[in-house]
Amino acid sequence: MTKTKSKETKKENPEINLDELIMNCGSKKYQELVLAMKWVYHLKESDEYKNKPASELIERALKDILSGSVTPKEIAKAIEKDEERRLERIAEKRRERAAKKAADEK
């Protein structure tokens, strides 16, 4: 009966206790912290979290990593896509500058 009650409590309270997750994460906590910071950089690029404060991004990332809702593979893929988008923006700016310079020379 106790097990059923604890399962029901978890369903009723979807909030994740970040303090508890940090205390129980064990020896991998430093690796997970690095993953969380990488996840923060990814979240910062998303539309949903673009205008959120850094503290909220960090909390969300820590919860995602420590609860296991995001895997290191997913983080690596997301960071790779973000880097591709960043490089494409840089290339676009260079093309715009080159076009502007060509137009100014005429």
Summary of the structure (lengths in Angstrom):
residues: 106
radius of gyration: 20.6
end to end distance: 82.7
largest distance: 82.7
contacts: 230
relative contact order: 0.10
helix: 80%
strand: 0%
